[in-house]
């Protein structure tokens, strides 16, 4: 039963890799984190950005976190020390990818929070649920207060692009000096990821706990026996998240509205995606499910390989497409790379070829 549950979670992870690929792809293609997109993009490019952002902005991290928490609980009978050691090895591989390929990576934060969550694996489900509730309440207080306070000020709170940073990112990532790219990867990881370490406990850990609670509550069984109700829940979460995220578009990307969309609309949308993908995993043909399940099973390898390929395509030592391609071209590129990698993952799984996952496992069982 646990192995069967795990396969459905791997399906969710396999599908979620496309969403995190789109999230990463925007950052491979342009300096999205140091600009105000509503000033940086114009015309159809702005529309395309809004279209992509409304479906992935703020939703990717909660989706991956919920799925990771659910997967973590399928190893509840394993020794926590072995699970923790496995996560440490996985963190090592992800950090190698972060330093050499993609400094904006969100996965190190998720794995670090999984290390903390692993300490709760053996505890009663009520304690984990209470921990989720406590952290979610803090999330509402801290992030909600900050952005409501920001929204109470004058309507001039749009963050404008930092021209210096844009030029620097374009020069380094578009240049051929690979050591400069490694240095900037380290800098952006320390600034944009590790610098937000405290925020991880409010934006990642609650959703990991939620995934753990859902897994222990037999969410797959509920989905199978109460399909109609679960479809309604998934639809309500998804539509609710999209409606909140629409506020960002209507406000033309103000600081307060962007925060509301990212920290409140995004998690609702991510939870809706998780429920929706879980439902899909139970009703798609077996051959389709097998492909995405293989991608999830080989998720670490697929993800690192994705970052390697994208680095070669967009950064200076490769084709140097950074800052040179449109949003839709980036989306198309991500989809093509993702499709090639999930087919590769299916082949690796079929012939039982050892990958990073096998190197990471420290006696935690199949």
C-alpha positions in Angstrom: 0.0 0.0 0.0 2.8 2.4 0.9 4.6 1.6 -2.3 1.3 2.2 -4.3 0.9 5.6 -2.5 4.4 6.5 -3.3 3.8 5.9 -7.0 1.0 8.4 -7.1 3.2 11.0 -5.3 6.0 10.3 -7.8 3.4 11.1 -10.5 2.7 14.4 -8.9 6.4 15.2 -8.6 7.0 14.2 -12.2 4.3 16.6 -13.4 5.5 19.3 -11.0 9.0 19.3 -12.5 7.4 21.0 -15.6 6.1 23.8 -13.4 9.4 24.3 -11.5 11.1 24.1 -14.9 9.0 27.0 -16.1 9.8 28.9 -12.9 13.5 28.3 -13.4 13.3 28.9 -17.2 12.2 32.5 -16.7 15.3 33.1 -14.5 17.6 31.4 -17.0 16.2 33.6 -19.8 16.2 37.1 -18.1 17.0 38.9 -14.8 13.4 38.4 -13.6 14.3 38.7 -9.9 15.9 42.2 -10.1 13.2 43.9 -12.3 9.6 45.0 -12.0 8.1 42.9 -14.8 5.4 45.4 -15.4 8.0 48.0 -16.3 10.5 45.6 -17.9 8.0 44.0 -20.4 5.8 45.8 -22.9 2.9 44.8 -25.2 2.5 41.1 -25.9 5.6 40.2 -23.8 3.9 41.7 -20.7 0.7 39.7 -21.5 2.7 36.5 -21.9 4.5 37.1 -18.6 1.2 37.7 -16.9 -0.2 34.5 -18.4 2.7 32.4 -17.2 3.1 34.1 -13.9 -0.6 33.7 -12.9 -0.2 29.9 -13.1 3.2 29.4 -11.5 4.1 32.5 -9.5 4.0 31.6 -5.8 2.5 28.1 -6.5 5.6 26.1 -7.4 7.3 26.0 -3.9 4.0 25.1 -2.0 3.3 22.3 -4.6 6.7 20.8 -4.4 6.7 21.2 -0.6 3.3 19.4 -0.2 4.4 16.6 -2.5 7.8 16.3 -0.7 6.1 16.2 2.7 3.7 13.4 1.5 6.6 11.4 0.1 8.5 11.8 3.3 5.7 10.2 5.3 5.8 7.1 3.1 9.2 6.4 4.7 7.7 6.8 8.2 8.7 3.2 9.2 12.3 3.8 8.3 14.9 5.0 10.8 14.8 8.9 10.9 18.6 9.0 10.9 18.7 7.1 7.6 16.1 9.5 6.1 18.1 12.5 7.3 21.3 11.1 5.9 19.6 10.5 2.5 18.3 14.1 2.5 21.8 15.4 3.3 23.2 13.5 0.3 20.4 14.9 -1.9 21.2 18.4 -0.6 24.8 17.9 -1.7 23.8 17.1 -5.3 21.3 20.0 -5.4 24.0 22.4 -4.0 26.4 21.2 -6.8 23.7 22.1 -9.3 23.0 25.4 -7.5 26.7 26.5 -7.6 27.6 25.3 -11.1 24.3 25.8 -12.9 21.5 27.8 -11.3 21.9 30.1 -8.3 18.2 30.9 -7.9 17.3 27.4 -7.1 14.5 26.9 -4.5 15.2 23.2 -3.9 18.0 23.7 -1.3 15.5 25.5 0.9 12.9 22.7 0.5 15.4 20.0 1.3 16.7 21.9 4.4 13.1 22.2 5.6 12.6 18.5 4.9 15.5 17.8 7.3 13.6 19.7 10.0 10.3 17.9 9.1 12.0 14.5 9.3 12.3 15.0 13.0 8.5 15.0 13.2 8.0 11.8 11.2 7.4 9.5 14.2 5.1 12.0 16.0 1.4 11.7 16.2 -0.5 13.2 13.2 -2.2 15.7 15.6 1.1 17.2 16.6 2.1 17.6 12.9 -1.3 19.2 12.2 -0.9 21.5 15.1 2.6 22.4 13.9 1.2 23.2 10.4 -1.5 25.4 12.0 1.0 27.3 14.2 3.3 28.0 11.3 0.5 29.0 9.0 -0.8 31.4 11.7 2.7 33.0 11.9 2.7 33.1 8.1 -0.6 35.0 8.2 0.6 37.4 10.9 4.1 38.2 9.5 3.5 38.1 5.7 -0.1 39.3 5.9 0.8 42.2 8.2 3.8 43.2 6.1 1.9 43.4 2.8 -1.3 44.9 4.3 0.9 47.6 5.8 2.6 48.1 2.5 -0.8 48.3 0.8 -2.0 51.0 3.2 0.6 53.5 1.9 0.4 55.7 -1.2 -0.2 54.0 -4.6 3.4 54.5 -5.6 4.8 51.3 -4.2 5.7 49.6 -7.5 9.3 48.4 -7.3 11.2 49.6 -10.3 14.0 47.8 -12.1 17.5 48.1 -10.9 19.4 49.0 -14.1 22.8 48.3 -12.5 21.8 44.8 -11.5 20.1 44.1 -14.8 23.3 45.1 -16.6 25.5 43.0 -14.3 23.4 39.9 -14.6 23.3 40.3 -18.4 27.0 40.8 -18.5 27.9 37.8 -16.3 25.3 35.2 -17.4 25.6 36.2 -21.0 29.4 36.2 -20.9 31.8 33.4 -21.5 33.6 33.6 -18.1 32.3 30.5 -16.4 34.1 31.3 -13.1 32.2 34.6 -13.0 29.0 32.7 -13.4 29.8 30.4 -10.5 30.7 33.4 -8.4 27.4 35.1 -9.2 25.5 31.9 -8.6 26.9 31.7 -5.1 26.1 35.4 -4.6 22.5 35.1 -5.7 22.0 31.9 -3.7 23.3 33.6 -0.6 21.2 36.7 -1.3 17.9 35.5 -2.7 17.7 32.0 -1.1 19.9 31.6 2.0 19.2 35.2 3.0 15.6 34.3 3.3 16.3 31.3 5.6 13.9 32.5 8.3 11.1 32.9 5.8 11.6 29.3 4.7 10.0 28.3 8.0 6.9 30.3 7.0 6.7 29.7 3.3 8.0 26.1 2.9 7.8 24.2 6.2 4.0 24.6 6.7 3.3 23.1 3.3 5.7 20.2 4.0 3.7 19.6 7.3 0.5 19.8 5.3 1.7 17.1 2.9 2.7 14.9 5.8 -0.8 15.3 7.3 -2.5 14.6 4.0 -0.4 11.4 3.5 -1.2 10.2 7.1 -4.9 10.9 6.6 -4.9 8.6 3.5 -5.6 11.4 1.0 -5.3 8.9 -1.8 -8.1 6.7 -0.3 -10.3 9.8 0.2 -9.7 10.8 -3.3 -10.6 7.4 -4.6 -13.8 7.0 -2.5 -15.0 10.6 -2.6 -13.9 11.6 -6.1 -16.6 14.2 -6.6 -15.9 16.0 -3.3 -12.2 16.0 -3.9 -12.7 17.4 -7.4 -14.7 20.2 -5.9 -12.0 20.9 -3.3 -9.2 20.9 -6.0 -11.3 23.3 -8.1 -12.1 25.6 -5.2 -8.4 25.8 -4.2 -7.3 26.4 -7.8 -9.9 29.0 -8.7 -9.5 30.8 -5.3 -5.7 31.0 -5.9 -6.2 32.3 -9.4 -8.6 34.9 -8.2 -6.2 36.2 -5.6 -3.4 36.3 -8.1 -5.5 38.3 -10.5 -5.2 41.2 -8.0 -1.5 41.5 -8.9 -2.4 42.0 -12.6 -5.2 44.5 -11.8 -2.8 46.5 -9.6 -0.1 46.4 -12.3 2.3 44.6 -10.0 2.3 46.8 -6.9 4.4 45.6 -3.9 1.4 44.8 -1.7 -0.6 43.1 -4.4 2.5 41.0 -5.6 3.1 39.9 -2.0 -0.6 39.0 -1.6 -0.6 37.0 -4.8 2.7 35.2 -4.0 2.2 34.4 -0.3 -1.5 33.7 -0.3 -2.8 33.1 -3.8 0.2 31.0 -4.7 -0.1 28.4 -1.8 -3.9 28.0 -2.5 -3.0 27.4 -6.2 -0.2 25.0 -5.2 -2.5 23.0 -3.0 -5.1 22.9 -5.8 -2.5 21.6 -8.2 -1.5 18.9 -5.8 -5.1 17.7 -5.3 -5.7 17.9 -9.1 -2.6 16.0 -10.0 -3.4 13.3 -7.4 -6.8 12.9 -9.0 -5.4 12.8 -12.5 -2.8 10.1 -11.4 -5.7 7.8 -10.5 -7.6 8.1 -13.7 -5.0 8.4 -16.5 -4.1 5.4 -18.6 -1.4 3.2 -17.0 1.2 3.9 -19.7 0.8 7.7 -19.3 1.0 7.4 -15.5 4.1 5.2 -15.8 6.0 7.9 -17.8 5.4 10.7 -15.3 5.9 8.3 -12.3 9.3 7.4 -13.7 10.1 11.1 -14.0 9.1 11.6 -10.4 11.1 8.5 -9.3 14.1 9.9 -11.1 13.2 13.4 -10.1 16.6 14.4 -8.6 18.4 13.2 -11.8 15.8 14.8 -14.1 16.0 18.1 -12.2 19.8 18.4 -12.2 20.0 17.3 -15.8 17.3 20.0 -16.7 19.4 22.7 -15.0 22.6 21.5 -16.8 20.8 21.6 -20.2 19.3 25.0 -19.5 22.6 26.4 -18.4 24.2 25.3 -21.7 21.3 26.9 -23.7 21.0 30.2 -21.9 24.4 31.1 -20.4 27.4 32.5 -22.1 29.6 29.3 -22.2 26.8 27.6 -24.2 24.5 29.3 -26.7 24.3 32.5 -24.6 20.5 33.1 -25.0 20.2 35.0 -21.7 18.3 38.2 -22.3 17.9 37.3 -26.0 14.7 35.3 -26.2 11.0 35.9 -25.6 8.7 34.5 -22.8 7.0 32.1 -25.2 10.3 30.9 -26.7 11.5 30.2 -23.2 8.3 28.3 -22.4 8.6 26.3 -25.6 12.2 25.5 -24.8 11.4 24.3 -21.3 8.6 22.0 -22.6 10.9 20.5 -25.2 13.7 19.9 -22.6 11.2 18.5 -20.1 9.7 16.1 -22.7 13.1 14.8 -23.6 14.1 14.3 -20.0 10.9 12.5 -19.0 11.3 10.1 -21.9 15.0 9.6 -20.8 13.8 9.0 -17.2 11.3 6.3 -18.4 14.1 4.5 -20.2 16.4 4.7 -17.2 13.6 3.3 -15.0 12.7 0.5 -17.4 16.3 -0.7 -17.6 16.9 -0.1 -13.9 19.9 2.1 -14.6 21.4 3.6 -11.4 21.1 7.4 -11.1 21.5 10.0 -8.4 18.5 8.6 -6.5 20.3 5.3 -5.8 23.5 7.2 -4.8 21.4 9.2 -2.3 19.5 6.4 -0.6 20.9 5.4 2.8 19.0 2.1 3.6 15.5 3.7 3.8 13.8 1.0 1.8 12.0 0.8 -1.5 
